[in-house]
Amino acid sequence: MIDRSFPLDKLTTGQMALVHRISGPPDEVRRLEEFGIRSGTRVEMFRRGNPCILRTGGNKVCLRTNEVLRVMVERLL
């Protein structure tokens, strides 16, 4: 099986992806899950940068780039 996931920050503006996995400190992972960002969630990169803005489930979520937290996604066609 080929792993096609890559870091969230590699998405370009307007690209959509599914969250594949989130790794990092449990409290940071739980915080993202509270915002609705978890494995299987569809996200769209609204604005790249630091912080980036994601659109998910009709909401926009602002995330800072954090080296201890890795959000891996799979691009949607």
mmCIF file of the N, C-alpha and C atoms, coordinates in Angstrom:
data_MODEL
# 
_entry.id   MODEL 
# 
loop_
_atom_site.group_PDB 
_atom_site.id 
_atom_site.type_symbol 
_atom_site.label_atom_id 
_atom_site.label_alt_id 
_atom_site.label_comp_id 
_atom_site.label_asym_id 
_atom_site.label_entity_id 
_atom_site.label_seq_id 
_atom_site.pdbx_PDB_ins_code 
_atom_site.Cartn_x 
_atom_site.Cartn_y 
_atom_site.Cartn_z 
_atom_site.occupancy 
_atom_site.B_iso_or_equiv 
_atom_site.pdbx_formal_charge 
_atom_site.auth_seq_id 
_atom_site.auth_comp_id 
_atom_site.auth_asym_id 
_atom_site.auth_atom_id 
_atom_site.pdbx_PDB_model_num 
ATOM 1   N N  . MET A 1 1  ? 0.833   -1.173 0.000  1.00 0.00 ? 1  MET A N  1 
ATOM 2   C CA . MET A 1 1  ? 0.000   0.000  0.000  1.00 0.00 ? 1  MET A CA 1 
ATOM 3   C C  . MET A 1 1  ? 0.892   1.256  0.000  1.00 0.00 ? 1  MET A C  1 
ATOM 4   N N  . ILE A 1 2  ? 0.574   2.212  -0.845 1.00 0.00 ? 2  ILE A N  1 
ATOM 5   C CA . ILE A 1 2  ? 1.344   3.440  -0.964 1.00 0.00 ? 2  ILE A CA 1 
ATOM 6   C C  . ILE A 1 2  ? 0.694   4.523  -0.107 1.00 0.00 ? 2  ILE A C  1 
ATOM 7   N N  . ASP A 1 3  ? 1.501   5.168  0.722  1.00 0.00 ? 3  ASP A N  1 
ATOM 8   C CA . ASP A 1 3  ? 1.006   6.272  1.548  1.00 0.00 ? 3  ASP A CA 1 
ATOM 9   C C  . ASP A 1 3  ? 1.082   7.544  0.713  1.00 0.00 ? 3  ASP A C  1 
ATOM 10  N N  . ARG A 1 4  ? -0.042  8.133  0.397  1.00 0.00 ? 4  ARG A N  1 
ATOM 11  C CA . ARG A 1 4  ? -0.100  9.340  -0.430 1.00 0.00 ? 4  ARG A CA 1 
ATOM 12  C C  . ARG A 1 4  ? -0.288  10.606 0.394  1.00 0.00 ? 4  ARG A C  1 
ATOM 13  N N  . SER A 1 5  ? -0.075  10.503 1.684  1.00 0.00 ? 5  SER A N  1 
ATOM 14  C CA . SER A 1 5  ? -0.288  11.674 2.535  1.00 0.00 ? 5  SER A CA 1 
ATOM 15  C C  . SER A 1 5  ? 0.941   12.580 2.531  1.00 0.00 ? 5  SER A C  1 
ATOM 16  N N  . PHE A 1 6  ? 0.686   13.842 2.796  1.00 0.00 ? 6  PHE A N  1 
ATOM 17  C CA . PHE A 1 6  ? 1.742   14.851 2.836  1.00 0.00 ? 6  PHE A CA 1 
ATOM 18  C C  . PHE A 1 6  ? 1.315   15.929 3.835  1.00 0.00 ? 6  PHE A C  1 
ATOM 19  N N  . PRO A 1 7  ? 2.239   16.785 4.267  1.00 0.00 ? 7  PRO A N  1 
ATOM 20  C CA . PRO A 1 7  ? 1.894   17.810 5.266  1.00 0.00 ? 7  PRO A CA 1 
ATOM 21  C C  . PRO A 1 7  ? 0.865   18.815 4.746  1.00 0.00 ? 7  PRO A C  1 
ATOM 22  N N  . LEU A 1 8  ? -0.024  19.204 5.617  1.00 0.00 ? 8  LEU A N  1 
ATOM 23  C CA . LEU A 1 8  ? -1.090  20.153 5.304  1.00 0.00 ? 8  LEU A CA 1 
ATOM 24  C C  . LEU A 1 8  ? -0.557  21.436 4.685  1.00 0.00 ? 8  LEU A C  1 
ATOM 25  N N  . ASP A 1 9  ? 0.589   21.909 5.142  1.00 0.00 ? 9  ASP A N  1 
ATOM 26  C CA . ASP A 1 9  ? 1.102   23.190 4.652  1.00 0.00 ? 9  ASP A CA 1 
ATOM 27  C C  . ASP A 1 9  ? 1.565   23.144 3.197  1.00 0.00 ? 9  ASP A C  1 
ATOM 28  N N  . LYS A 1 10 ? 1.551   21.982 2.581  1.00 0.00 ? 10 LYS A N  1 
ATOM 29  C CA . LYS A 1 10 ? 1.909   21.858 1.160  1.00 0.00 ? 10 LYS A CA 1 
ATOM 30  C C  . LYS A 1 10 ? 0.709   22.067 0.241  1.00 0.00 ? 10 LYS A C  1 
ATOM 31  N N  . LEU A 1 11 ? -0.502  22.151 0.804  1.00 0.00 ? 11 LEU A N  1 
ATOM 32  C CA . LEU A 1 11 ? -1.683  22.447 -0.009 1.00 0.00 ? 11 LEU A CA 1 
ATOM 33  C C  . LEU A 1 11 ? -1.593  23.870 -0.533 1.00 0.00 ? 11 LEU A C  1 
ATOM 34  N N  . THR A 1 12 ? -2.064  24.083 -1.734 1.00 0.00 ? 12 THR A N  1 
ATOM 35  C CA . THR A 1 12 ? -2.132  25.439 -2.266 1.00 0.00 ? 12 THR A CA 1 
ATOM 36  C C  . THR A 1 12 ? -3.536  25.987 -2.032 1.00 0.00 ? 12 THR A C  1 
ATOM 37  N N  . THR A 1 13 ? -3.680  27.292 -2.117 1.00 0.00 ? 13 THR A N  1 
ATOM 38  C CA . THR A 1 13 ? -4.976  27.935 -1.899 1.00 0.00 ? 13 THR A CA 1 
ATOM 39  C C  . THR A 1 13 ? -6.025  27.331 -2.829 1.00 0.00 ? 13 THR A C  1 
ATOM 40  N N  . GLY A 1 14 ? -7.154  26.945 -2.255 1.00 0.00 ? 14 GLY A N  1 
ATOM 41  C CA . GLY A 1 14 ? -8.251  26.363 -3.018 1.00 0.00 ? 14 GLY A CA 1 
ATOM 42  C C  . GLY A 1 14 ? -8.212  24.852 -3.115 1.00 0.00 ? 14 GLY A C  1 
ATOM 43  N N  . GLN A 1 15 ? -7.092  24.219 -2.794 1.00 0.00 ? 15 GLN A N  1 
ATOM 44  C CA . GLN A 1 15 ? -7.025  22.757 -2.861 1.00 0.00 ? 15 GLN A CA 1 
ATOM 45  C C  . GLN A 1 15 ? -7.785  22.142 -1.706 1.00 0.00 ? 15 GLN A C  1 
ATOM 46  N N  . MET A 1 16 ? -8.407  20.993 -1.990 1.00 0.00 ? 16 MET A N  1 
ATOM 47  C CA . MET A 1 16 ? -9.147  20.252 -0.975 1.00 0.00 ? 16 MET A CA 1 
ATOM 48  C C  . MET A 1 16 ? -8.422  18.945 -0.685 1.00 0.00 ? 16 MET A C  1 
ATOM 49  N N  . ALA A 1 17 ? -8.547  18.493 0.558  1.00 0.00 ? 17 ALA A N  1 
ATOM 50  C CA . ALA A 1 17 ? -7.890  17.262 0.975  1.00 0.00 ? 17 ALA A CA 1 
ATOM 51  C C  . ALA A 1 17 ? -8.672  16.633 2.117  1.00 0.00 ? 17 ALA A C  1 
ATOM 52  N N  . LEU A 1 18 ? -8.364  15.370 2.360  1.00 0.00 ? 18 LEU A N  1 
ATOM 53  C CA . LEU A 1 18 ? -8.889  14.672 3.531  1.00 0.00 ? 18 LEU A CA 1 
ATOM 54  C C  . LEU A 1 18 ? -7.769  14.566 4.547  1.00 0.00 ? 18 LEU A C  1 
ATOM 55  N N  . VAL A 1 19 ? -8.091  14.834 5.799  1.00 0.00 ? 19 VAL A N  1 
ATOM 56  C CA . VAL A 1 19 ? -7.094  14.660 6.854  1.00 0.00 ? 19 VAL A CA 1 
ATOM 57  C C  . VAL A 1 19 ? -6.850  13.168 7.006  1.00 0.00 ? 19 VAL A C  1 
ATOM 58  N N  . HIS A 1 20 ? -5.602  12.783 6.897  1.00 0.00 ? 20 HIS A N  1 
ATOM 59  C CA . HIS A 1 20 ? -5.218  11.376 7.009  1.00 0.00 ? 20 HIS A CA 1 
ATOM 60  C C  . HIS A 1 20 ? -4.881  11.028 8.458  1.00 0.00 ? 20 HIS A C  1 
ATOM 61  N N  . ARG A 1 21 ? -4.015  11.849 9.059  1.00 0.00 ? 21 ARG A N  1 
ATOM 62  C CA . ARG A 1 21 ? -3.666  11.626 10.463 1.00 0.00 ? 21 ARG A CA 1 
ATOM 63  C C  . ARG A 1 21 ? -3.076  12.912 11.047 1.00 0.00 ? 21 ARG A C  1 
ATOM 64  N N  . ILE A 1 22 ? -3.150  13.000 12.358 1.00 0.00 ? 22 ILE A N  1 
ATOM 65  C CA . ILE A 1 22 ? -2.571  14.117 13.088 1.00 0.00 ? 22 ILE A CA 1 
ATOM 66  C C  . ILE A 1 22 ? -1.670  13.515 14.154 1.00 0.00 ? 22 ILE A C  1 
ATOM 67  N N  . SER A 1 23 ? -0.443  13.979 14.211 1.00 0.00 ? 23 SER A N  1 
ATOM 68  C CA . SER A 1 23 ? 0.461   13.495 15.254 1.00 0.00 ? 23 SER A CA 1 
ATOM 69  C C  . SER A 1 23 ? 1.044   14.677 15.998 1.00 0.00 ? 23 SER A C  1 
ATOM 70  N N  . GLY A 1 24 ? 1.310   14.456 17.258 1.00 0.00 ? 24 GLY A N  1 
ATOM 71  C CA . GLY A 1 24 ? 1.868   15.500 18.101 1.00 0.00 ? 24 GLY A CA 1 
ATOM 72  C C  . GLY A 1 24 ? 1.430   15.287 19.535 1.00 0.00 ? 24 GLY A C  1 
ATOM 73  N N  . PRO A 1 25 ? 1.685   16.268 20.385 1.00 0.00 ? 25 PRO A N  1 
ATOM 74  C CA . PRO A 1 25 ? 1.260   16.160 21.786 1.00 0.00 ? 25 PRO A CA 1 
ATOM 75  C C  . PRO A 1 25 ? -0.258  15.973 21.873 1.00 0.00 ? 25 PRO A C  1 
ATOM 76  N N  . PRO A 1 26 ? -0.703  15.072 22.738 1.00 0.00 ? 26 PRO A N  1 
ATOM 77  C CA . PRO A 1 26 ? -2.143  14.786 22.833 1.00 0.00 ? 26 PRO A CA 1 
ATOM 78  C C  . PRO A 1 26 ? -3.020  16.012 23.034 1.00 0.00 ? 26 PRO A C  1 
ATOM 79  N N  . ASP A 1 27 ? -2.579  16.986 23.827 1.00 0.00 ? 27 ASP A N  1 
ATOM 80  C CA . ASP A 1 27 ? -3.418  18.162 24.056 1.00 0.00 ? 27 ASP A CA 1 
ATOM 81  C C  . ASP A 1 27 ? -3.557  19.008 22.791 1.00 0.00 ? 27 ASP A C  1 
ATOM 82  N N  . GLU A 1 28 ? -2.519  19.058 21.946 1.00 0.00 ? 28 GLU A N  1 
ATOM 83  C CA . GLU A 1 28 ? -2.585  19.792 20.682 1.00 0.00 ? 28 GLU A CA 1 
ATOM 84  C C  . GLU A 1 28 ? -3.493  19.073 19.684 1.00 0.00 ? 28 GLU A C  1 
ATOM 85  N N  . VAL A 1 29 ? -3.375  17.744 19.628 1.00 0.00 ? 29 VAL A N  1 
ATOM 86  C CA . VAL A 1 29 ? -4.228  16.950 18.730 1.00 0.00 ? 29 VAL A CA 1 
ATOM 87  C C  . VAL A 1 29 ? -5.684  17.101 19.143 1.00 0.00 ? 29 VAL A C  1 
ATOM 88  N N  . ARG A 1 30 ? -5.953  17.027 20.423 1.00 0.00 ? 30 ARG A N  1 
ATOM 89  C CA . ARG A 1 30 ? -7.322  17.158 20.943 1.00 0.00 ? 30 ARG A CA 1 
ATOM 90  C C  . ARG A 1 30 ? -7.903  18.544 20.609 1.00 0.00 ? 30 ARG A C  1 
ATOM 91  N N  . ARG A 1 31 ? -7.065  19.578 20.674 1.00 0.00 ? 31 ARG A N  1 
ATOM 92  C CA . ARG A 1 31 ? -7.518  20.931 20.347 1.00 0.00 ? 31 ARG A CA 1 
ATOM 93  C C  . ARG A 1 31 ? -8.000  21.003 18.902 1.00 0.00 ? 31 ARG A C  1 
ATOM 94  N N  . LEU A 1 32 ? -7.241  20.408 17.973 1.00 0.00 ? 32 LEU A N  1 
ATOM 95  C CA . LEU A 1 32 ? -7.667  20.395 16.572 1.00 0.00 ? 32 LEU A CA 1 
ATOM 96  C C  . LEU A 1 32 ? -8.959  19.611 16.400 1.00 0.00 ? 32 LEU A C  1 
ATOM 97  N N  . GLU A 1 33 ? -9.064  18.491 17.099 1.00 0.00 ? 33 GLU A N  1 
ATOM 98  C CA . GLU A 1 33 ? -10.286 17.694 17.014 1.00 0.00 ? 33 GLU A CA 1 
ATOM 99  C C  . GLU A 1 33 ? -11.492 18.489 17.501 1.00 0.00 ? 33 GLU A C  1 
ATOM 100 N N  . GLU A 1 34 ? -11.300 19.319 18.519 1.00 0.00 ? 34 GLU A N  1 
ATOM 101 C CA . GLU A 1 34 ? -12.392 20.159 19.009 1.00 0.00 ? 34 GLU A CA 1 
ATOM 102 C C  . GLU A 1 34 ? -12.842 21.171 17.956 1.00 0.00 ? 34 GLU A C  1 
ATOM 103 N N  . PHE A 1 35 ? -11.925 21.576 17.082 1.00 0.00 ? 35 PHE A N  1 
ATOM 104 C CA . PHE A 1 35 ? -12.254 22.480 15.975 1.00 0.00 ? 35 PHE A CA 1 
ATOM 105 C C  . PHE A 1 35 ? -12.829 21.727 14.779 1.00 0.00 ? 35 PHE A C  1 
ATOM 106 N N  . GLY A 1 36 ? -12.930 20.387 14.881 1.00 0.00 ? 36 GLY A N  1 
ATOM 107 C CA . GLY A 1 36 ? -13.485 19.591 13.795 1.00 0.00 ? 36 GLY A CA 1 
ATOM 108 C C  . GLY A 1 36 ? -12.463 19.061 12.817 1.00 0.00 ? 36 GLY A C  1 
ATOM 109 N N  . ILE A 1 37 ? -11.189 19.216 13.116 1.00 0.00 ? 37 ILE A N  1 
ATOM 110 C CA . ILE A 1 37 ? -10.131 18.715 12.238 1.00 0.00 ? 37 ILE A CA 1 
ATOM 111 C C  . ILE A 1 37 ? -9.630  17.406 12.819 1.00 0.00 ? 37 ILE A C  1 
ATOM 112 N N  . ARG A 1 38 ? -10.024 16.315 12.157 1.00 0.00 ? 38 ARG A N  1 
ATOM 113 C CA . ARG A 1 38 ? -9.650  14.964 12.609 1.00 0.00 ? 38 ARG A CA 1 
ATOM 114 C C  . ARG A 1 38 ? -9.556  14.062 11.400 1.00 0.00 ? 38 ARG A C  1 
ATOM 115 N N  . SER A 1 39 ? -9.063  12.883 11.586 1.00 0.00 ? 39 SER A N  1 
ATOM 116 C CA . SER A 1 39 ? -8.912  11.926 10.496 1.00 0.00 ? 39 SER A CA 1 
ATOM 117 C C  . SER A 1 39 ? -10.235 11.740 9.765  1.00 0.00 ? 39 SER A C  1 
ATOM 118 N N  . GLY A 1 40 ? -10.193 11.842 8.436  1.00 0.00 ? 40 GLY A N  1 
ATOM 119 C CA . GLY A 1 40 ? -11.385 11.682 7.615  1.00 0.00 ? 40 GLY A CA 1 
ATOM 120 C C  . GLY A 1 40 ? -12.112 12.973 7.297  1.00 0.00 ? 40 GLY A C  1 
ATOM 121 N N  . THR A 1 41 ? -11.701 14.083 7.909  1.00 0.00 ? 41 THR A N  1 
ATOM 122 C CA . THR A 1 41 ? -12.343 15.372 7.682  1.00 0.00 ? 41 THR A CA 1 
ATOM 123 C C  . THR A 1 41 ? -11.878 15.978 6.364  1.00 0.00 ? 41 THR A C  1 
ATOM 124 N N  . ARG A 1 42 ? -12.811 16.535 5.611  1.00 0.00 ? 42 ARG A N  1 
ATOM 125 C CA . ARG A 1 42 ? -12.482 17.236 4.370  1.00 0.00 ? 42 ARG A CA 1 
ATOM 126 C C  . ARG A 1 42 ? -12.138 18.679 4.717  1.00 0.00 ? 42 ARG A C  1 
ATOM 127 N N  . VAL A 1 43 ? -10.985 19.140 4.212  1.00 0.00 ? 43 VAL A N  1 
ATOM 128 C CA . VAL A 1 43 ? -10.556 20.517 4.450  1.00 0.00 ? 43 VAL A CA 1 
ATOM 129 C C  . VAL A 1 43 ? -10.199 21.175 3.123  1.00 0.00 ? 43 VAL A C  1 
ATOM 130 N N  . GLU A 1 44 ? -10.326 22.488 3.091  1.00 0.00 ? 44 GLU A N  1 
ATOM 131 C CA . GLU A 1 44 ? -9.902  23.279 1.934  1.00 0.00 ? 44 GLU A CA 1 
ATOM 132 C C  . GLU A 1 44 ? -8.945  24.356 2.433  1.00 0.00 ? 44 GLU A C  1 
ATOM 133 N N  . MET A 1 45 ? -7.818  24.501 1.744  1.00 0.00 ? 45 MET A N  1 
ATOM 134 C CA . MET A 1 45 ? -6.876  25.564 2.101  1.00 0.00 ? 45 MET A CA 1 
ATOM 135 C C  . MET A 1 45 ? -7.469  26.878 1.610  1.00 0.00 ? 45 MET A C  1 
ATOM 136 N N  . PHE A 1 46 ? -7.854  27.733 2.536  1.00 0.00 ? 46 PHE A N  1 
ATOM 137 C CA . PHE A 1 46 ? -8.432  29.024 2.186  1.00 0.00 ? 46 PHE A CA 1 
ATOM 138 C C  . PHE A 1 46 ? -7.335  30.064 2.000  1.00 0.00 ? 46 PHE A C  1 
ATOM 139 N N  . ARG A 1 47 ? -6.358  30.046 2.927  1.00 0.00 ? 47 ARG A N  1 
ATOM 140 C CA . ARG A 1 47 ? -5.215  30.944 2.804  1.00 0.00 ? 47 ARG A CA 1 
ATOM 141 C C  . ARG A 1 47 ? -3.980  30.263 3.378  1.00 0.00 ? 47 ARG A C  1 
ATOM 142 N N  . ARG A 1 48 ? -2.922  30.228 2.596  1.00 0.00 ? 48 ARG A N  1 
ATOM 143 C CA . ARG A 1 48 ? -1.656  29.651 3.045  1.00 0.00 ? 48 ARG A CA 1 
ATOM 144 C C  . ARG A 1 48 ? -0.909  30.656 3.906  1.00 0.00 ? 48 ARG A C  1 
ATOM 145 N N  . GLY A 1 49 ? 0.073   30.160 4.608  1.00 0.00 ? 49 GLY A N  1 
ATOM 146 C CA . GLY A 1 49 ? 0.933   31.043 5.396  1.00 0.00 ? 49 GLY A CA 1 
ATOM 147 C C  . GLY A 1 49 ? 0.921   30.662 6.855  1.00 0.00 ? 49 GLY A C  1 
ATOM 148 N N  . ASN A 1 50 ? 1.432   31.554 7.666  1.00 0.00 ? 50 ASN A N  1 
ATOM 149 C CA . ASN A 1 50 ? 1.472   31.316 9.092  1.00 0.00 ? 50 ASN A CA 1 
ATOM 150 C C  . ASN A 1 50 ? 0.897   32.550 9.789  1.00 0.00 ? 50 ASN A C  1 
ATOM 151 N N  . PRO A 1 51 ? -0.330  32.496 10.219 1.00 0.00 ? 51 PRO A N  1 
ATOM 152 C CA . PRO A 1 51 ? -1.202  31.321 10.270 1.00 0.00 ? 51 PRO A CA 1 
ATOM 153 C C  . PRO A 1 51 ? -1.887  31.055 8.932  1.00 0.00 ? 51 PRO A C  1 
ATOM 154 N N  . CYS A 1 52 ? -2.282  29.796 8.750  1.00 0.00 ? 52 CYS A N  1 
ATOM 155 C CA . CYS A 1 52 ? -3.059  29.455 7.566  1.00 0.00 ? 52 CYS A CA 1 
ATOM 156 C C  . CYS A 1 52 ? -4.534  29.413 7.966  1.00 0.00 ? 52 CYS A C  1 
ATOM 157 N N  . ILE A 1 53 ? -5.406  29.522 6.985  1.00 0.00 ? 53 ILE A N  1 
ATOM 158 C CA . ILE A 1 53 ? -6.839  29.439 7.247  1.00 0.00 ? 53 ILE A CA 1 
ATOM 159 C C  . ILE A 1 53 ? -7.397  28.284 6.439  1.00 0.00 ? 53 ILE A C  1 
ATOM 160 N N  . LEU A 1 54 ? -8.075  27.372 7.130  1.00 0.00 ? 54 LEU A N  1 
ATOM 161 C CA . LEU A 1 54 ? -8.718  26.218 6.499  1.00 0.00 ? 54 LEU A CA 1 
ATOM 162 C C  . LEU A 1 54 ? -10.217 26.403 6.534  1.00 0.00 ? 54 LEU A C  1 
ATOM 163 N N  . ARG A 1 55 ? -10.882 25.878 5.527  1.00 0.00 ? 55 ARG A N  1 
ATOM 164 C CA . ARG A 1 55 ? -12.332 25.824 5.529  1.00 0.00 ? 55 ARG A CA 1 
ATOM 165 C C  . ARG A 1 55 ? -12.702 24.353 5.740  1.00 0.00 ? 55 ARG A C  1 
ATOM 166 N N  . THR A 1 56 ? -13.550 24.109 6.712  1.00 0.00 ? 56 THR A N  1 
ATOM 167 C CA . THR A 1 56 ? -13.995 22.754 6.994  1.00 0.00 ? 56 THR A CA 1 
ATOM 168 C C  . THR A 1 56 ? -15.398 22.795 7.570  1.00 0.00 ? 56 THR A C  1 
ATOM 169 N N  . GLY A 1 57 ? -16.271 21.983 7.023  1.00 0.00 ? 57 GLY A N  1 
ATOM 170 C CA . GLY A 1 57 ? -17.633 21.896 7.531  1.00 0.00 ? 57 GLY A CA 1 
ATOM 171 C C  . GLY A 1 57 ? -18.359 23.221 7.590  1.00 0.00 ? 57 GLY A C  1 
ATOM 172 N N  . GLY A 1 58 ? -18.114 24.113 6.647  1.00 0.00 ? 58 GLY A N  1 
ATOM 173 C CA . GLY A 1 58 ? -18.779 25.398 6.625  1.00 0.00 ? 58 GLY A CA 1 
ATOM 174 C C  . GLY A 1 58 ? -18.152 26.445 7.532  1.00 0.00 ? 58 GLY A C  1 
ATOM 175 N N  . ASN A 1 59 ? -17.095 26.083 8.231  1.00 0.00 ? 59 ASN A N  1 
ATOM 176 C CA . ASN A 1 59 ? -16.406 27.011 9.125  1.00 0.00 ? 59 ASN A CA 1 
ATOM 177 C C  . ASN A 1 59 ? -14.999 27.287 8.625  1.00 0.00 ? 59 ASN A C  1 
ATOM 178 N N  . LYS A 1 60 ? -14.440 28.378 9.075  1.00 0.00 ? 60 LYS A N  1 
ATOM 179 C CA . LYS A 1 60 ? -13.040 28.681 8.803  1.00 0.00 ? 60 LYS A CA 1 
ATOM 180 C C  . LYS A 1 60 ? -12.271 28.551 10.102 1.00 0.00 ? 60 LYS A C  1 
ATOM 181 N N  . VAL A 1 61 ? -11.118 27.893 10.019 1.00 0.00 ? 61 VAL A N  1 
ATOM 182 C CA . VAL A 1 61 ? -10.273 27.663 11.182 1.00 0.00 ? 61 VAL A CA 1 
ATOM 183 C C  . VAL A 1 61 ? -8.885  28.205 10.872 1.00 0.00 ? 61 VAL A C  1 
ATOM 184 N N  . CYS A 1 62 ? -8.354  28.980 11.778 1.00 0.00 ? 62 CYS A N  1 
ATOM 185 C CA . CYS A 1 62 ? -7.031  29.576 11.625 1.00 0.00 ? 62 CYS A CA 1 
ATOM 186 C C  . CYS A 1 62 ? -6.029  28.732 12.421 1.00 0.00 ? 62 CYS A C  1 
ATOM 187 N N  . LEU A 1 63 ? -4.958  28.279 11.754 1.00 0.00 ? 63 LEU A N  1 
ATOM 188 C CA . LEU A 1 63 ? -3.942  27.451 12.406 1.00 0.00 ? 63 LEU A CA 1 
ATOM 189 C C  . LEU A 1 63 ? -2.568  28.068 12.257 1.00 0.00 ? 63 LEU A C  1 
ATOM 190 N N  . ARG A 1 64 ? -1.811  28.067 13.336 1.00 0.00 ? 64 ARG A N  1 
ATOM 191 C CA . ARG A 1 64 ? -0.403  28.469 13.272 1.00 0.00 ? 64 ARG A CA 1 
ATOM 192 C C  . ARG A 1 64 ? 0.420   27.266 12.857 1.00 0.00 ? 64 ARG A C  1 
ATOM 193 N N  . THR A 1 65 ? 1.510   27.535 12.142 1.00 0.00 ? 65 THR A N  1 
ATOM 194 C CA . THR A 1 65 ? 2.448   26.468 11.826 1.00 0.00 ? 65 THR A CA 1 
ATOM 195 C C  . THR A 1 65 ? 3.142   26.087 13.117 1.00 0.00 ? 65 THR A C  1 
ATOM 196 N N  . ASN A 1 66 ? 3.136   24.792 13.402 1.00 0.00 ? 66 ASN A N  1 
ATOM 197 C CA . ASN A 1 66 ? 3.676   24.294 14.655 1.00 0.00 ? 66 ASN A CA 1 
ATOM 198 C C  . ASN A 1 66 ? 4.510   23.057 14.351 1.00 0.00 ? 66 ASN A C  1 
ATOM 199 N N  . GLU A 1 67 ? 5.801   23.105 14.651 1.00 0.00 ? 67 GLU A N  1 
ATOM 200 C CA . GLU A 1 67 ? 6.675   21.997 14.305 1.00 0.00 ? 67 GLU A CA 1 
ATOM 201 C C  . GLU A 1 67 ? 6.392   20.719 15.084 1.00 0.00 ? 67 GLU A C  1 
ATOM 202 N N  . VAL A 1 68 ? 5.769   20.809 16.262 1.00 0.00 ? 68 VAL A N  1 
ATOM 203 C CA . VAL A 1 68 ? 5.506   19.603 17.044 1.00 0.00 ? 68 VAL A CA 1 
ATOM 204 C C  . VAL A 1 68 ? 4.187   18.940 16.643 1.00 0.00 ? 68 VAL A C  1 
ATOM 205 N N  . LEU A 1 69 ? 3.408   19.605 15.818 1.00 0.00 ? 69 LEU A N  1 
ATOM 206 C CA . LEU A 1 69 ? 2.113   19.086 15.397 1.00 0.00 ? 69 LEU A CA 1 
ATOM 207 C C  . LEU A 1 69 ? 2.135   18.849 13.898 1.00 0.00 ? 69 LEU A C  1 
ATOM 208 N N  . ARG A 1 70 ? 1.897   17.621 13.477 1.00 0.00 ? 70 ARG A N  1 
ATOM 209 C CA . ARG A 1 70 ? 1.925   17.295 12.057 1.00 0.00 ? 70 ARG A CA 1 
ATOM 210 C C  . ARG A 1 70 ? 0.533   16.861 11.616 1.00 0.00 ? 70 ARG A C  1 
ATOM 211 N N  . VAL A 1 71 ? -0.046  17.626 10.682 1.00 0.00 ? 71 VAL A N  1 
ATOM 212 C CA . VAL A 1 71 ? -1.330  17.269 10.081 1.00 0.00 ? 71 VAL A CA 1 
ATOM 213 C C  . VAL A 1 71 ? -1.019  16.753 8.686  1.00 0.00 ? 71 VAL A C  1 
ATOM 214 N N  . MET A 1 72 ? -1.273  15.478 8.462  1.00 0.00 ? 72 MET A N  1 
ATOM 215 C CA . MET A 1 72 ? -1.014  14.849 7.176  1.00 0.00 ? 72 MET A CA 1 
ATOM 216 C C  . MET A 1 72 ? -2.344  14.699 6.440  1.00 0.00 ? 72 MET A C  1 
ATOM 217 N N  . VAL A 1 73 ? -2.344  15.046 5.161  1.00 0.00 ? 73 VAL A N  1 
ATOM 218 C CA . VAL A 1 73 ? -3.569  15.019 4.360  1.00 0.00 ? 73 VAL A CA 1 
ATOM 219 C C  . VAL A 1 73 ? -3.340  14.237 3.074  1.00 0.00 ? 73 VAL A C  1 
ATOM 220 N N  . GLU A 1 74 ? -4.438  13.874 2.436  1.00 0.00 ? 74 GLU A N  1 
ATOM 221 C CA . GLU A 1 74 ? -4.428  13.236 1.110  1.00 0.00 ? 74 GLU A CA 1 
ATOM 222 C C  . GLU A 1 74 ? -5.242  14.113 0.184  1.00 0.00 ? 74 GLU A C  1 
ATOM 223 N N  . ARG A 1 75 ? -4.660  14.515 -0.914 1.00 0.00 ? 75 ARG A N  1 
ATOM 224 C CA . ARG A 1 75 ? -5.302  15.422 -1.864 1.00 0.00 ? 75 ARG A CA 1 
ATOM 225 C C  . ARG A 1 75 ? -6.547  14.772 -2.470 1.00 0.00 ? 75 ARG A C  1 
ATOM 226 N N  . LEU A 1 76 ? -7.604  15.581 -2.598 1.00 0.00 ? 76 LEU A N  1 
ATOM 227 C CA . LEU A 1 76 ? -8.831  15.154 -3.285 1.00 0.00 ? 76 LEU A CA 1 
ATOM 228 C C  . LEU A 1 76 ? -8.759  15.635 -4.728 1.00 0.00 ? 76 LEU A C  1 
ATOM 229 N N  . LEU A 1 77 ? -9.253  14.834 -5.628 1.00 0.00 ? 77 LEU A N  1 
ATOM 230 C CA . LEU A 1 77 ? -9.222  15.217 -7.053 1.00 0.00 ? 77 LEU A CA 1 
ATOM 231 C C  . LEU A 1 77 ? -10.345 16.134 -7.407 1.00 0.00 ? 77 LEU A C  1 
# 
